Amino acid sequence: MAASSLNIGPYRLGKTIGEGNFGKVKVAVHEKTGEKVAIKMINKLKMQAMEMHGKLKREINILQQLKHPHVIRLYEVLDTPTHIFIVMEYVPGELFDYILERRRLSEGDARRFFQQIVSGVEYSHQNMVCHRDLKPENVLLDMNLHVKIADFGLSNMMKEGDFLKTSCGSPNYAAPEIVSGKAYAGPEVDVWS
């Protein structure tokens, strides 16, 4: 499926809603259904220069596996000679911004968000996926203020009895064992975050 300046496959591109190390995230609309989606646009040259192909493949495999109301949904992956396009559910808000705008959460909001986050994280762990970068910026809120856990770029598959060693995630939310460079069990570091 060819990419043009305005379209990627059946999707008409809109504004940029995020930027990362090797690409942008844009809002788009499916031309036939009218459904809004988010498209992560990954430049293959930048990805190869940073030796991130394996990491991206793992992220895509994990997103294809996870299907839960509180985990961002992957719709499809489009591949061109220059880019990989990851088409995902469009979720307009972040928990981080929601908290900043209100300066604090009501007890009811905090309880509801926490229950939804725990539900999504528990489901991920049951499917042997450790997120490793849980933070308010990676917890999105849909139009009905339902939580969607997003950005599985640092996530990894767990094996029973194995420990992970990669130091990753955001230091302000990382568990002490990650910050200190020790081996760690995946679920525990997600719970800490």
C-alpha positions as CSV (number, residue, x, y, z in Angstrom):
1,M,0.0,0.0,0.0
2,A,1.6,3.2,-1.1
3,A,1.9,6.3,1.0
4,S,1.1,9.7,-0.5
5,S,1.3,13.1,1.1
6,L,-2.3,12.9,2.2
7,N,-3.1,9.2,2.3
8,I,-1.7,6.0,3.7
9,G,-3.6,3.0,2.3
10,P,-7.3,3.7,3.0
11,Y,-6.5,6.4,5.6
12,R,-6.6,10.2,5.1
13,L,-3.9,11.8,7.3
14,G,-4.7,14.6,9.7
15,K,-2.6,16.5,12.2
16,T,0.5,15.3,14.1
17,I,-0.4,14.3,17.6
18,G,2.9,13.0,18.8
19,E,6.6,12.6,17.8
20,G,9.2,10.1,18.7
21,N,12.8,9.1,17.9
22,F,12.0,7.6,14.5
23,G,8.7,8.9,13.5
24,K,5.4,10.7,14.1
25,V,2.0,9.8,15.3
26,K,-0.8,11.3,13.2
27,V,-4.6,11.2,13.5
28,A,-6.2,9.8,10.4
29,V,-9.7,8.9,9.1
30,H,-10.6,5.7,7.3
31,E,-12.0,6.9,4.0
32,K,-14.8,4.3,3.8
33,T,-15.9,3.9,7.4
34,G,-15.1,7.4,8.7
35,E,-13.4,5.9,11.8
36,K,-10.7,8.0,13.4
37,V,-7.4,6.2,14.0
38,A,-3.9,7.0,15.2
39,I,-1.1,6.1,12.8
40,K,2.4,5.7,14.2
41,M,4.7,6.4,11.2
42,I,8.1,4.8,11.5
43,N,11.0,5.8,9.2
44,K,12.8,2.6,8.3
45,L,16.2,4.3,7.8
46,K,16.1,5.9,11.3
47,M,14.9,2.6,12.8
48,Q,17.7,0.7,11.2
49,A,20.3,3.3,12.2
50,M,19.2,3.0,15.8
51,E,19.1,-0.9,15.5
52,M,15.5,-0.9,16.7
53,H,13.9,-3.4,14.2
54,G,13.7,-6.2,16.8
55,K,12.1,-3.9,19.4
56,L,9.5,-2.7,16.9
57,K,8.7,-6.2,15.8
58,R,8.2,-7.2,19.5
59,E,5.9,-4.2,20.1
60,I,3.8,-5.1,17.1
61,N,3.6,-8.7,18.2
62,I,2.5,-7.7,21.7
63,L,-0.1,-5.3,20.4
64,Q,-1.5,-8.0,18.1
65,Q,-1.8,-10.4,21.0
66,L,-3.5,-8.0,23.5
67,K,-7.3,-7.4,23.1
68,H,-8.7,-5.8,26.2
69,P,-11.0,-2.8,26.8
70,H,-8.3,-1.0,28.7
71,V,-5.4,-1.6,26.4
72,I,-4.9,0.4,23.1
73,R,-6.1,-1.6,20.1
74,L,-3.9,-2.4,17.1
75,Y,-5.9,-2.5,13.9
76,E,-3.3,-3.2,11.2
77,V,0.3,-2.7,10.1
78,L,1.1,-1.2,6.7
79,D,4.5,-1.6,5.2
80,T,6.1,0.5,2.4
81,P,9.7,0.6,1.2
82,T,10.4,3.6,3.4
83,H,8.0,3.4,6.4
84,I,6.1,1.1,8.7
85,F,2.7,2.4,9.6
86,I,1.1,1.1,12.8
87,V,-2.7,1.8,12.7
88,M,-4.2,1.9,16.2
89,E,-7.3,3.0,18.0
90,Y,-7.5,6.8,18.3
91,V,-7.8,7.9,21.9
92,P,-7.8,11.7,22.3
93,G,-6.6,12.3,25.9
94,E,-3.9,11.5,28.4
95,L,-4.4,10.8,32.1
96,F,-1.4,13.2,32.7
97,D,-3.2,16.1,31.0
98,Y,-6.4,15.3,32.8
99,I,-4.7,15.5,36.2
100,L,-2.8,18.7,35.3
101,E,-6.0,20.4,34.2
102,R,-7.8,19.5,37.5
103,R,-4.8,19.8,39.7
104,R,-6.0,16.6,41.5
105,L,-8.4,13.7,41.0
106,S,-11.6,13.2,43.0
107,E,-11.7,10.0,45.0
108,G,-14.3,8.6,42.5
109,D,-12.2,9.4,39.5
110,A,-9.0,8.0,41.1
111,R,-10.8,4.8,42.0
112,R,-12.3,4.3,38.6
113,F,-9.0,5.0,36.7
114,F,-7.0,2.8,39.1
115,Q,-9.5,-0.1,38.7
116,Q,-9.2,0.2,34.9
117,I,-5.4,0.5,34.9
118,V,-5.2,-2.6,37.2
119,S,-7.6,-4.5,34.9
120,G,-5.4,-3.7,31.8
121,V,-2.1,-4.5,33.5
122,E,-3.4,-7.7,35.0
123,Y,-4.6,-8.8,31.6
124,S,-1.2,-8.0,30.1
125,H,0.5,-10.0,32.8
126,Q,-1.8,-13.0,32.3
127,N,-0.6,-12.9,28.7
128,M,3.0,-12.7,29.9
129,V,3.5,-9.1,28.8
130,C,5.4,-6.6,31.0
131,H,4.8,-3.0,30.0
132,R,7.9,-1.5,31.8
133,D,6.9,2.1,31.1
134,L,3.6,2.7,32.9
135,K,3.2,6.4,33.6
136,P,0.3,8.9,33.3
137,E,1.5,10.0,29.9
138,N,1.1,6.4,28.6
139,V,-2.4,6.0,30.1
140,L,-4.8,7.5,27.6
141,L,-8.5,8.5,28.2
142,D,-11.2,8.1,25.6
143,M,-14.2,10.4,25.1
144,N,-16.0,8.6,27.9
145,L,-13.0,8.9,30.3
146,H,-12.2,5.2,29.9
147,V,-8.5,4.2,30.4
148,K,-6.5,2.8,27.5
149,I,-2.9,1.7,28.3
150,A,-0.7,2.7,25.4
151,D,3.0,2.8,24.3
152,F,4.2,-0.7,24.5
153,G,7.6,0.3,22.9
154,L,9.5,-0.9,26.0
155,S,7.4,-3.9,26.8
156,N,8.7,-7.4,26.8
157,M,7.4,-11.0,26.9
158,M,8.0,-12.8,30.2
159,K,8.9,-16.4,30.8
160,E,7.9,-18.1,34.0
161,G,10.8,-18.0,36.5
162,D,13.0,-15.7,34.3
163,F,14.1,-12.2,35.2
164,L,14.5,-9.2,33.0
165,K,17.7,-7.1,33.0
166,T,17.2,-4.2,30.7
167,S,17.2,-0.8,32.5
168,C,14.3,1.1,30.8
169,G,11.3,3.2,31.4
170,S,11.0,6.7,32.9
171,P,13.2,7.2,36.0
172,N,10.5,9.0,37.9
173,Y,8.2,6.0,37.7
174,A,10.8,3.1,37.5
175,A,11.0,0.6,40.3
176,P,14.2,0.7,42.4
177,E,15.6,-2.5,41.0
178,I,15.4,-1.0,37.4
179,V,17.1,2.2,38.5
180,S,19.9,0.3,40.3
181,G,20.5,-2.1,37.3
182,K,19.5,-5.3,39.0
183,A,17.6,-8.2,37.5
184,Y,13.8,-7.9,38.1
185,A,10.5,-9.7,37.7
186,G,8.3,-8.0,35.2
187,P,5.0,-7.8,37.0
188,E,6.5,-6.2,40.1
189,V,8.0,-3.3,38.2
190,D,4.6,-2.6,36.5
191,V,2.9,-2.6,39.9
192,W,5.5,-0.2,41.3
193,S,4.9,2.2,38.5
